[in-house]
């Protein structure tokens, strides 16, 4: 029997190392083969095209959206960015089907073309109904590390307090085993499309606690960081958008940590 981070890691193999059209097809095939109902949202613009997939769990009026983009940059196997996140969300389907809190609907949204300026998420926000949407988390770099980060925050919101409360319910401590980080100048993800529409939306990442200071400097001071880290960027950015972002670098414990955090967030959000 698979346990802990083993199932998310196995499911990450569905998309790791594939071309983007194959990654997209693999997610749809996985859901269809298991009889999991899912929404298909195709989009095409002058910037590109693709297909987003959504799986709804629960039937409440309040909607929580968890996002994992299934594409990768050309030339990268895309394990940590972003097969790990896809594997985590796929692994949650069976675990959440029977235990989504009353009054809450959780949408697992697998987006295309995140690497093209959040194109799939922007198309989704533009074309799909957003009624009842109370919060969004986009999963990025969720396969390496032991310390969670909620980022692109801008002041306290009920959603942020709910997320932080759930993490503290797991015994995590703010500024120690989890961090709340403001707007990151360069790096971003699909949640920004939702934030632009006025919805509380943040990124969720796991990083090595031992690299916290170097990572904070790297992501919050990009100009200085480019000069300081031309030779070596701090993990997990040392493999980010490179040919070294392979399945062998992922840590099952990290994937499991993120999955358990999401379960706690969902349980506390109901």
N, C-alpha and C positions, 0 to 999 in steps of 0.2 A: 504494500500500500504506500502511495506517495503521501508525504506529510510535510509540514512546515513550508519552506520555500521551494520544495522540489516540484510541486505541480506548477506554480507560476514559471519556474525555470524551464520545465518541459514545454509548456505552452508558448514560451518565448521563441522556441525553435520554429514555430509555425512561420514566422516572418523574418527572423534573423538571416542575414546573408542573401536575401532575395532582391530582385528588382522591384520597384515600387508597384508596378501593375500586378506582380505575383504576390506581393505582400497584401495588397487590397483583396485580391481574389481568395487568398488563404483564409482571411478573417471571415469572409462571407461563407466560404465552404465549410469552415468549422461550425459556424452557427447553424447552417442549413442541415448538415449531417446529423446534428444532435436534436433536431426538431425545435430549436430555440426560436421563438418568434422575434423578428427584428425588422426595424424600419430601414429602408434604403433611401438615401438622399443623394441623387446625382446632381452634379453641377458642372458648368462649363462657362468660362469667361475668357477674355483675351489673355489672362495671366496663366491659365492652365485649366485642367479638368480633373475630376476624381469622383469618388463615392464615399460618403459617410454612412456609418451603420449605427443604429441605436437599439439597445436592448432595455426595455422597461421592466423593472421589478417592483412589485407593490402596485397599489391602485389609489393612493391618496391624492389629494388636491395639491399638496405642497410638493414641489419638484426639486430634487438635488441632482445635479449633473456631474458625473465624473468622466474625464476625458483622457484618452490615450491615442495619440496620432500614430497611424500605422506606416507612414512613409519614413524614408531616411534620405540623407544627402547622397548624391552619386559618389561611388567609390568607397562608401563605408558600409560594413555589415549591419550597422544600426542596432547593436544589441542593447546597450544602455540607452541609446537615443534612437528608437524608443520601444524596441521589442519587449524589454522588461516590463514596461507599463502595460502593454497589450496583454502579456501573459498574466499579470496581476489581475487586471479587470476580468479577463476570461475565467480565471480561477474562482472569482467571487460569485459567478452566476449561480452555481449549484449551492453555494453556502448561503446565499441571500434569498433564494427563491421563497423559502418558507418562513423567513424571519425578518422581513422588512417591517419596520414599525407601522402601526395603523396611522392613517392620515398622511403617509409619506410615499412618494414614488421616486425611485432611484433610476436614473437613466445612465447607462454605460454607453458613452458615445465614442466611437472609434472613427477618428477623422482622417481625411486625406489631405495632402498638400500643406501640412503645417510648415514644412521647410520652404514654402513659397509665400512667406509672409502671412501665415495662418489663413491661407486661402480657403480651405475647407470650412473652417470655423466661421470665417467672415460670411461665406455663402449661407451657412446654416443660420446664423443670426439674422441675415437679411431675408431669408425665404421661409423660415419655419416659425410656428407660433412659440412664444416665450411665456405665455400666461402661467402664473403659479410658480415660476422659476425663482427660487429663494437663494440659491448659491451654486457656485461652480468651482471645481478644483480640476486643474489639468496636471496630469502626471508627467514629469520630465526627469530623466536621470534617476530612476528608481531602483537601480540594481547594484549599487556599490556604496557601502558606508553603513553607519550605525546611528546617525543623528539626523532627525527630520528637520526640514525647513519649509515654512510657509512664506511665500515671497510675493512681491508686487502688492503688498498691503499698503493701505493709505488710511490710517486711523482705525479706531475700533468700530466694528459693526457687529450686530447680533450674530451674523454668520461666523465671523472671525472668533467671537467669544465662544460660540458653540464648538468650533473646531478645537480651539485651545483647551476648553474644558474637557473634551473627549480625550485629548492626548494626556492631560494631567490625570484623568481617570485611569489611565494605563500606568501611572506612576512616573510619567515623564515630567521633567522640570524645565520651565522656560529659561532660555539662555544657557542651558546645560545639555539636556538630551533632546530638546527641540528648540528651534529658533523662529522668530517672526521677523521678517526682513522687509524693508520698504521697497519702493520701485527700483528695479535693476535697470541701469542705463542701456545696456546692449542686448543682453539675452532676454528672450521672451517666449511665450507659447500661446496656445489657443485661447486661454482664459482672457487674453486681452481683447479679443473680439467681443466677448460678453461684457467685460468691464466697460467698453466703449458704449454699450447700450444701457449702462446704468445698473447693471446687475453685480452684486458682490461676487468677485471672481479672483482666484489666486492660483499660483503655481504651487505644486507639492513635489518636493525632491528629498532624496536621502543622500547624505555626504559623510565622509569620514570625520568624526569628531576631532581627530588629531590634526586635521587640516583646516579647522574652522577659521582661524585668523587669516591664513593665506587665502582661503576661498573668499572671505568677506572682502579683503583687499582686492582680489582679482575681479570679482563681479561688480563691486561698487566704485572702483577706480579704473575703468577700462583703459584709459589712455596710458596711465602709468603701468598698468598690468601688462599691456602689450610689450612694452620695453623690458619689463622685469622677467617676463616669462616667454621670451622668444625661444629659449632652449627647452625649458620644461615648465609646463603648466601644472598647477596642483591637481591631484586626483579629486573628482573623477574627470576633470576637464583635460587630463593628459591624453585621453582616448577620444574625447568628444569631436565628432565630425572628422574622424580619421579612419584609416584602414585597420587600425588596432582595436576598434570598438567591436570586439567579437564576443561570442557567447562565453568563452573561457574566462573572461574577466568578471563576469557576473557572480555575485555572492548570494547563495540561497537564503542566508539569514537576513540579508538586506531586503529581498523581495518579500519575505515573510513578515518582516517588521512593517513594511508599508501596507501589506494586506491587512494585518491586524489593526493598524491605525485607521484604515478606511472602515473596517467593520465597527470600530468604536465610534467613529464620526457619524456613521449612519445610525447606529443605535441611539446616540445622543441627540440626533437631529429630529427624531420623530416627535 
